[in-house]
Amino acid sequence: MNEHVDLKRRYLLAGTAAATGLIASGIRVHAQDNPLPASVDWKDPEAMIVHSNNTLETRRDAFGTSLITPEDRLYIRNNVSPPDASILDDRDAWEVAIEGVAEPRTLTVGELKTMGVDTVTMVLQCSGNGRAYFEHEPSGTPWQVGASGNVMWTGVPLRKVVEALGGAADGAAYVTGTGGETIPEGLEANDVLVERSVPVDVLDTILLAWDLNGEPISLAHGGPLRMIVPGFTGVNNVKYVKTVALTAEESPAAIQQTRYRLQPVGESGGPEHPSVWQMNVKSFVTAPLESASAGMVQVTGVAFGGINAVDSVEVSVDGGETWEAAEFIGPDMGRYAWRTFALSAELAAGTHMIVSRATDSEGNVQPEEFEPNDPGYNHNGWRAHGVEVTVG
Amino acid sequence: MNEHVDLKRRYLLAGTAAATGLIASGIRVHAQDNPLPASVDWKDPEAMIVHSNNTLETRRDAFGTSLITPEDRLYIRNNVSPPDASILDDRDAWEVAIEGVAEPRTLTVGELKTMGVDTVTMVLQCSGNGRAYFEHEPSGTPWQVGASGNVMWTGVPLRKVVEALGGAADGAAYVTGTGGETIPEGLEANDVLVERSVPVDVLDTILLAWDLNGEPISLAHGGPLRMIVPGFTGVNNVKYVKTVALTAEESPAAIQQTRYRLQPVGESGGPEHPSVWQMNVKSFVTAPLESASAGMVQVTGVAFGGINAVDSVEVSVDGGETWEAAEFIGPDMGRYAWRTFALSAELAAGTHMIVSRATDSEGNVQPEEFEPNDPGYNHNGWRAHGVEVTVG
């Protein structure tokens, strides 16, 4: 291995090293009890599974009934090490270049804050959430359900910024965000750069956000400024965003061209394969997870539609033989948010496989099995996400 | 002063001792910088004004854009010292007696959790929030705007519990909740007891709640079980609830009979005066609060309807001479929740009095001035809640 590759390997954070005990057939996966990384020692240690310094997921039993995932329980996945924390010293001074508009300009966060403000509640979910449930054992972090959370972002609508700068230049087909991570010397920028392009038709939903759950965004989650693309997987929500460009083409960065592609198992990713963009409909049970007392039980979980609103969810306590409609409880926080569901079920002593199956507003239903892709993205098959509960 | 009275005075926590610098004309009130009490040292010290060990409010600049007030920023007001923290050692073992039903029973929290589950987002607000803005200087904690928050409660609907126990007994006119605080020897129970009655016609909205913002309720906020009455002021949401009774009469406790009454200034409270129950429509600005740069500014705040949904809010940057409709931003979390509002305003250099005025779904509008009551409850006058901002 030459020095270049070795450096790259160390720089691009591997997520798999810390995970142990993967059972490919699904249901149960344990990561070893790693301590919290020093950089995020403010996370709730009881709530997190630490796969590596830059890959932490929320334990399934830590979602509780909250409709909002607190920042100290929210998963972390960084493709590249974050910039130095000093970028948060003066948040309002952070600069973002707006390109591909009639009057390109660099704006500070302080300026953005005067231009408009909106809040969106949305599921933030890693593209690889559920990877542990693929049977072909893809490389990458074996996320179970907890590389996801329901969070609130506050910032300026990108639409207002584009309008203030004279509107989009001709030929804009993508919104391309560039992250502020440092490119180490000796590496090709396009190999490392976190630069993602999403179709321009979602421009009106994008926020340039400075607050997460009402407080300034932490470094781990992309502060001082993050490009938020509701309904799109985590990687498309570019952290420390330093350039937002309306572009005719997708970014040439590897993270856009060859990574985060849905190629068949055994193939390498490339522009000919679909990009990992919009999320699909999904749900999972959050209680009970292991055991319960015989009799009446409240089965609870979360459900979301991804790019669409979630419409309904059914629960089965017999592994999918029979289904009952669950009720959504608590407020509907909008199209991109998840909802909590509950079903009263009478459980007899024995073993029960509890599964849930959501339907979105377009009639898309979670499939029983999910067609695998090589890198292990977008898993929403209901059977693999089920839980086996011992009732006594 | 005899020993009885002295003990009572020490036991009933006074809220005024720590407050200094009250300016009766409104606008600015400073409490001295007291440290956080040891019992709630997990509160965010930057976010809180500490009036006393049992009266803490959220700073107006600490609400930010969050639609949910984190528990570590939520105000505290205890009428009586909480029970020993050991009551949280086994939360599911906490018992609540359900009375005034066909088949009265004592149920554990563990049993309640099997009977049903729902979540409500609501404004929790102390009856005396805004007391600092009354000109007659009522006794009691001089709350400004921060004895309020927007929080999520999860628990079992009381309706389901009552149904499971055979339904309400004949003649039920009130739901009466009794708190689990210890009554010290030498005191009359009815002088100290936290026992509140609310009209039975809101029974269907009541929750017996074990979670606050998705996590078990802290002792300070009423865990392990709190009776939640959406749209009613804080005192009606009985902490450590140990009895819930459907009763023909209101509680004989002083907190129901003579306190929390809306008597005219200078009079003592009694059953002939209206009880402090449903909250009224209200809003306040949260930014900018002191200064801003000339030019475009985003004026933000929160608005709620109390017992009703909030319908709209207007903002004036000239002390009420002219008004503009603000926009609600972020999700509508239901009838009892607050909404965040924003207005883009062009501010010239100088001093601006920024005020907001909300209207609820029934057409009730915040008044310019609020008719005072002796104890200083329910203030929702828009002028007194305004902020003076220096623009330069």
Interface residues (C-beta under 8 A of the other chain):
Chain A: F63 G64 T65 S66 L67 I68 P70 K113 T114 M115 G116 V117 D118 T119 V120 T121 M152 T154 D211 N213 G214 E215 S293 G295 M296 V297 Q298 T300 I329 G330 P331 D332 M333 G334 A337 T340 A342 S344
Chain B: F63 G64 T65 S66 L67 I68 P70 K113 T114 M115 G116 V117 D118 T119 V120 T121 M152 T154 D211 N213 G214 E215 S293 G295 M296 V297 Q298 T300 I329 G330 P331 D332 M333 G334 A337 T340 A342 S344
